[in-house]
Amino acid sequence: MSRKIVASVFISLDGVVEAPDQWHFPYFNDEMGAAVGASLSNADTMLFGRVTYDSFAGAWPEREAAGGEDAGFAKQLGDMRKIVFSRSPLDFQWRNSEQAQGDVAEVATALKREPGGDIGLSGSISIIRQLLAAGLLDELQLLVHPIAVRKGMRLFDEGESSIPLKLLKSETFGTGVLNLVYGPDTAPPTGGYEEAVASLGE
């Protein structure tokens, strides 16, 4: 059985994923913390784009050292193998970090064939897009915040072909955030306008 690649994303009602630090925190609670932790609980490897990695590396090692209430999660991240995609050479200070050797699809395909736990992503939108396009993402957790941000990068960009997904799990938090988990839909619905109209008449 191959390893799963699992991604977790903070997203607004209008699809914005950029700069969640500017709109996400009012909606964070224990329910969301548990959901994010659960999505990464079986992961022993993380994939990162350069920007997301720099953000994580700038915060989590200090939180682990500080020994606060999130130190356990910080240690979990530190202990994981962290693979970073970047066009520029990187000098790593955070333990267990390495630069990807190859493109996203090549690295992900090779990792899925290796023994181990899940492969996780948190943010790193460019990586998620490439995994979705290549059919390599097994689970996409969208934490949909009840706010229209109205500016910034969206999760899904313009592309040649659609990406059908299947809802695997859904729950609503007390803050109004929806926790939606999707997987690839290998047998999406078919039909057109005529079929839809016919079904209304039944």
One Martini backbone bead per residue (centre of mass of N, CA, C, O) as a GRO file, in nm:
protein
  202
    1MET     BB    1   0.095   0.037   0.025
    2SER     BB    2   0.076   0.356  -0.029
    3ARG     BB    3   0.136   0.661   0.043
    4LYS     BB    4  -0.001   0.948   0.167
    5ILE     BB    5  -0.121   1.266   0.050
    6VAL     BB    6  -0.161   1.550   0.275
    7ALA     BB    7  -0.367   1.846   0.284
    8SER     BB    8  -0.369   2.177   0.448
    9VAL     BB    9  -0.619   2.453   0.436
   10PHE     BB   10  -0.664   2.789   0.451
   11ILE     BB   11  -0.995   2.925   0.366
   12SER     BB   12  -1.207   3.119   0.211
   13LEU     BB   13  -1.515   3.170   0.075
   14ASP     BB   14  -1.350   3.302  -0.194
   15GLY     BB   15  -1.062   3.120  -0.207
   16VAL     BB   16  -0.856   3.233  -0.017
   17VAL     BB   17  -0.487   3.170   0.081
   18GLU     BB   18  -0.361   3.430   0.140
   19ALA     BB   19  -0.254   3.546   0.427
   20PRO     BB   20  -0.396   3.409   0.697
   21ASP     BB   21  -0.281   3.597   0.928
   22GLN     BB   22  -0.509   3.831   0.847
   23TRP     BB   23  -0.794   3.617   0.901
   24HIS     BB   24  -0.779   3.346   1.085
   25PHE     BB   25  -0.751   3.378   1.408
   26PRO     BB   26  -1.054   3.436   1.501
   27TYR     BB   27  -1.121   3.108   1.420
   28PHE     BB   28  -0.946   2.987   1.630
   29ASN     BB   29  -0.958   2.659   1.785
   30ASP     BB   30  -0.966   2.350   1.919
   31GLU     BB   31  -1.099   2.220   1.674
   32MET     BB   32  -0.887   2.309   1.466
   33GLY     BB   33  -0.638   2.199   1.602
   34ALA     BB   34  -0.733   1.901   1.590
   35ALA     BB   35  -0.767   1.882   1.280
   36VAL     BB   36  -0.477   1.946   1.201
   37GLY     BB   37  -0.344   1.727   1.374
   38ALA     BB   38  -0.492   1.486   1.239
   39SER     BB   39  -0.381   1.527   0.944
   40LEU     BB   40  -0.066   1.484   1.073
   41SER     BB   41  -0.046   1.222   1.261
   42ASN     BB   42   0.070   1.017   1.012
   43ALA     BB   43   0.316   1.194   0.964
   44ASP     BB   44   0.687   1.196   0.852
   45THR     BB   45   0.637   1.404   0.611
   46MET     BB   46   0.724   1.718   0.445
   47LEU     BB   47   0.604   1.962   0.221
   48PHE     BB   48   0.769   2.254   0.063
   49GLY     BB   49   0.778   2.568   0.010
   50ARG     BB   50   0.974   2.830   0.064
   51VAL     BB   51   0.783   3.027   0.212
   52THR     BB   52   0.658   2.828   0.416
   53TYR     BB   53   0.918   2.731   0.540
   54ASP     BB   54   1.019   3.002   0.650
   55SER     BB   55   0.779   3.039   0.839
   56PHE     BB   56   0.816   2.783   1.008
   57ALA     BB   57   1.128   2.818   1.080
   58GLY     BB   58   1.061   3.104   1.229
   59ALA     BB   59   0.875   2.951   1.470
   60TRP     BB   60   0.884   2.643   1.576
   61PRO     BB   61   1.160   2.617   1.720
   62GLU     BB   62   1.092   2.830   1.939
   63ARG     BB   63   0.842   2.684   2.053
   64GLU     BB   64   0.989   2.434   2.142
   65ALA     BB   65   1.194   2.579   2.333
   66ALA     BB   66   0.970   2.720   2.519
   67GLY     BB   67   0.744   2.502   2.620
   68GLY     BB   68   0.465   2.528   2.543
   69GLU     BB   69   0.151   2.419   2.439
   70ASP     BB   70   0.294   2.381   2.130
   71ALA     BB   71   0.556   2.196   2.162
   72GLY     BB   72   0.461   1.920   2.061
   73PHE     BB   73   0.403   2.007   1.767
   74ALA     BB   74   0.685   2.124   1.716
   75LYS     BB   75   0.834   1.853   1.752
   76GLN     BB   76   0.691   1.700   1.529
   77LEU     BB   77   0.798   1.882   1.302
   78GLY     BB   78   1.103   1.851   1.365
   79ASP     BB   79   1.108   1.527   1.327
   80MET     BB   80   1.046   1.561   1.051
   81ARG     BB   81   1.065   1.531   0.725
   82LYS     BB   82   1.195   1.803   0.515
   83ILE     BB   83   1.083   1.913   0.191
   84VAL     BB   84   1.228   2.157  -0.033
   85PHE     BB   85   1.118   2.382  -0.280
   86SER     BB   86   1.388   2.524  -0.483
   87ARG     BB   87   1.590   2.721  -0.702
   88SER     BB   88   1.760   2.774  -0.452
   89PRO     BB   89   1.994   2.749  -0.241
   90LEU     BB   90   2.002   2.598   0.087
   91ASP     BB   91   2.017   2.689   0.445
   92PHE     BB   92   1.985   2.483   0.719
   93GLN     BB   93   1.855   2.494   1.071
   94TRP     BB   94   1.640   2.289   1.057
   95ARG     BB   95   1.578   1.993   1.128
   96ASN     BB   96   1.528   1.759   0.880
   97SER     BB   97   1.632   1.923   0.625
   98GLU     BB   98   1.568   1.942   0.261
   99GLN     BB   99   1.632   1.940  -0.073
  100ALA     BB  100   1.489   1.894  -0.357
  101GLN     BB  101   1.525   1.622  -0.607
  102GLY     BB  102   1.327   1.763  -0.815
  103ASP     BB  103   1.018   1.753  -0.894
  104VAL     BB  104   0.717   1.715  -0.760
  105ALA     BB  105   0.627   1.452  -0.903
  106GLU     BB  106   0.886   1.290  -0.860
  107VAL     BB  107   0.905   1.304  -0.552
  108ALA     BB  108   0.620   1.199  -0.482
  109THR     BB  109   0.638   0.927  -0.624
  110ALA     BB  110   0.882   0.821  -0.463
  111LEU     BB  111   0.761   0.848  -0.177
  112LYS     BB  112   0.511   0.657  -0.218
  113ARG     BB  113   0.712   0.398  -0.251
  114GLU     BB  114   0.794   0.434   0.023
  115PRO     BB  115   0.834   0.378   0.334
  116GLY     BB  116   0.575   0.495   0.560
  117GLY     BB  117   0.408   0.761   0.617
  118ASP     BB  118   0.270   1.029   0.570
  119ILE     BB  119   0.234   1.316   0.349
  120GLY     BB  120   0.265   1.656   0.422
  121LEU     BB  121   0.064   1.967   0.409
  122SER     BB  122   0.096   2.333   0.475
  123GLY     BB  123   0.010   2.481   0.230
  124SER     BB  124   0.180   2.521  -0.042
  125ILE     BB  125   0.015   2.584  -0.314
  126SER     BB  126   0.197   2.508  -0.556
  127ILE     BB  127   0.219   2.210  -0.473
  128ILE     BB  128  -0.080   2.136  -0.468
  129ARG     BB  129  -0.140   2.197  -0.763
  130GLN     BB  130   0.059   1.986  -0.881
  131LEU     BB  131  -0.065   1.737  -0.743
  132LEU     BB  132  -0.347   1.762  -0.863
  133ALA     BB  133  -0.263   1.759  -1.167
  134ALA     BB  134  -0.112   1.464  -1.116
  135GLY     BB  135  -0.283   1.280  -0.910
  136LEU     BB  136  -0.126   1.278  -0.595
  137LEU     BB  137  -0.361   1.368  -0.415
  138ASP     BB  138  -0.548   1.219  -0.151
  139GLU     BB  139  -0.583   1.479   0.049
  140LEU     BB  140  -0.813   1.768   0.107
  141GLN     BB  141  -0.803   2.016   0.350
  142LEU     BB  142  -1.072   2.244   0.414
  143LEU     BB  143  -1.072   2.551   0.596
  144VAL     BB  144  -1.368   2.723   0.598
  145HIS     BB  145  -1.409   3.061   0.617
  146PRO     BB  146  -1.654   3.313   0.717
  147ILE     BB  147  -1.494   3.489   0.474
  148ALA     BB  148  -1.446   3.769   0.255
  149VAL     BB  149  -1.149   3.890   0.144
  150ARG     BB  150  -1.110   3.999  -0.181
  151LYS     BB  151  -0.795   3.919  -0.171
  152GLY     BB  152  -0.583   3.725  -0.344
  153MET     BB  153  -0.491   3.412  -0.361
  154ARG     BB  154  -0.605   3.128  -0.500
  155LEU     BB  155  -0.619   2.796  -0.511
  156PHE     BB  156  -0.760   2.808  -0.795
  157ASP     BB  157  -0.654   2.821  -1.105
  158GLU     BB  158  -0.600   2.850  -1.415
  159GLY     BB  159  -0.697   2.588  -1.658
  160GLU     BB  160  -0.749   2.319  -1.869
  161SER     BB  161  -0.860   2.126  -1.635
  162SER     BB  162  -1.052   1.959  -1.438
  163ILE     BB  163  -1.104   1.867  -1.071
  164PRO     BB  164  -1.234   1.603  -0.939
  165LEU     BB  165  -1.412   1.565  -0.625
  166LYS     BB  166  -1.445   1.393  -0.304
  167LEU     BB  167  -1.633   1.369  -0.026
  168LEU     BB  168  -1.520   1.240   0.299
  169LYS     BB  169  -1.562   1.500   0.496
  170SER     BB  170  -1.773   1.674   0.751
  171GLU     BB  171  -1.762   1.984   0.952
  172THR     BB  172  -1.877   2.201   1.220
  173PHE     BB  173  -1.787   2.474   1.381
  174GLY     BB  174  -1.855   2.717   1.617
  175THR     BB  175  -1.731   2.949   1.411
  176GLY     BB  176  -1.821   2.833   1.104
  177VAL     BB  177  -1.623   2.637   1.027
  178LEU     BB  178  -1.526   2.425   0.762
  179ASN     BB  179  -1.451   2.071   0.748
  180LEU     BB  180  -1.306   1.963   0.443
  181VAL     BB  181  -1.268   1.640   0.284
  182TYR     BB  182  -1.080   1.546  -0.002
  183GLY     BB  183  -1.083   1.343  -0.296
  184PRO     BB  184  -1.047   1.172  -0.559
  185ASP     BB  185  -1.255   1.141  -0.857
  186THR     BB  186  -1.286   0.855  -1.063
  187ALA     BB  187  -1.633   0.892  -1.079
  188PRO     BB  188  -1.781   1.125  -1.201
  189PRO     BB  189  -2.031   1.287  -1.291
  190THR     BB  190  -2.281   1.281  -1.541
  191GLY     BB  191  -2.405   1.502  -1.772
  192GLY     BB  192  -2.669   1.739  -1.844
  193TYR     BB  193  -2.927   1.944  -1.896
  194GLU     BB  194  -3.136   1.730  -1.972
  195GLU     BB  195  -3.102   1.552  -1.721
  196ALA     BB  196  -3.176   1.769  -1.513
  197VAL     BB  197  -3.462   1.827  -1.614
  198ALA     BB  198  -3.568   1.537  -1.594
  199SER     BB  199  -3.529   1.510  -1.281
  200LEU     BB  200  -3.738   1.735  -1.204
  201GLY     BB  201  -3.990   1.560  -1.329
  202GLU     BB  202  -3.988   1.304  -1.119
   0.00000   0.00000   0.00000
